[in-house]
Amino acid sequence: MFTRTDFWIGLAVGVVAGAFGYKYMQNRVQQQPVIAEGQEQVSMEELVRQKEALEDMIAAQQAAEVK
């Protein structure tokens, strides 16, 4: 098992993909607004940013469906 190059290539690809996935998720968590307990309202700037992000995702989905 350990002498096959397919095993080592697969292991390397898995480690690299895991590292990129971990880094991506860490960035996503940092971008998410953290609402403290007792803080019930989200700022207007955050709502506008979320709205723009949703509009971008909708436009990308619609463009993908047209193709």
N, C-alpha and C positions, 0 to 999 in steps of 0.2 A: 504494500500500500504506500509506504513512504518512499519507495524507489521510483514510483511513477511520476513523470513530470506533470501529468494532468492534475494530480492531487496538489502539487505545489503551486501551479498556476492558479487553480481554483481557490486555494487558500489565500494567495496574494491578492487576487481580485476581490475576494470577500472582505479581507481586512481593509483594503483601500475604500471599497464601497461603504463599509461600516464607518470608517473614519469620516468620510464626506457626509454621510447621513447624520452622524452625531453632531458634526460642526453645523450642518444646516439646521437641525432641530434646536441647537443652542441659540443660533441667531434668531430663529422664529420665536423662541420663548422670550428673548430679550426685547423683541419688537412688540410683543403682546402687552397691552396696558395692564398694569397690576392695580387692581382696585382693592384698596384696603378695606377692612371691615369697618362699617360705619360710613364709608364714602359711597353714596348712592348714585351720584351723577358722574357721567363721563364728560370730559371737556368737549367743547364744540370742535376744536381742532382735531381731536381724536375721531369724533364722529365723521367729520368731513374726510379724513384720511381713510377710514374704513369704507365709506361710501365710494370713494374713488377707486379703491382696490376692488370692491365688488363690481363696479361698473367695468373695470378693465377685465376682470375674469369673465363677466357676461359677454363682453365683446369678443374675447378670445374664443369662448365656447360657440358663439354664433358664427364666427368666421370658420371654425373647424367644421361645423355642421353644413355650411354652404359648400365646402370643397368636396 
